[in-house]
Amino acid sequence: FSTTEYFCCITSPETSNCQPYPNQFQLSTCSDILAHRALSISIWPIGIMSTIFNLISIIWYTLKKDKKYAIVKALIINLSIVDLLMGLYLIAIASANVYYSNRFAENFEKWLRSPICLMASFLISFSSLMSTFIIFMITLDRFLFLIYPFDDYRLSYKLNIMIISIMWLIAAVFVGIPIVYSIDQPSAYRLYSSNGACLPGNDKNIYLLTWLLSYGGITFFVWIIIAVMYILIIWSLTQARQQASRKISTSDKIKNYIRSLLGNFTSVMLFKNQKTQCINRMNSDLKDIKVLCKNLHAKCNHWANKSGQEGNSNEDSQENLQDYVHECVGKWKTTLVLVSI
């Protein structure tokens, strides 16, 4: 019987019974940190893509000059930094798995006491906690923007930066204390105990167990608040959509149809009546013009015959002729105006 983890992995073949023997179906085995081949292969592309794409996101939003979305941009940059730390953790574990391949049991304590394992444990704990805080801030910003669109309830840019900075400091101190406590300590006093992937999970130490419960409680409480805010957002948008697309009753539809039909009928009848009056007036004026033109023609012939017989101008006939001409022209102009209308 041994109190040293993974000691049974390096015992001689003559040893018939050795306890405790590591479970070969867990995350780590006697030979590798990552026992499952699918996990040891997939961790590389996930870690590399997480690192590269989050770096691109940080650079893109840092260089983007758009003051209108300054708050959203700051939140996305912070979330990208946190996810970048997670990518670095995956790359560190993947590299250690390759380095200690087929000889993890011999280097068990060396790896778990190394600064890289301590830093990896800090990165996974800090990144998980901080990403929860950033997602909370993003959800809060969207909640205030969508629930109170016409009120100035949104947090200002400076206030967002101040709150996020305080969150970074609190998370770093909260995670850093048990990591510092675990430096060069045996498994009973390490935050990650004997976990080959340096994941926090020491439930044998009362202080570290208290920290784990506090960590889980804070994370769970924040996610509950996030879920409640999203539920309220969805409910508010659903209510707004229902009000915007409110159904009209059948009786209201019939009333609106009758009003529209009567309005169109009245407009048509008024237009038709005005058109009939206009046409009748035009016909009357045209008849008057025709009579005037006949009279004008007769007057002209009479005036010409009389002037030829007397050999001089007849002033009375000339004045009458001018009056007829003026009256005829006036009637013609009126008729042209009506036609243009």
Disulfide bonds with the S-S distance in Angstrom:
Cys8-Cys18 1.85
Cys9-Cys30 1.83
Cys117-Cys198 1.89
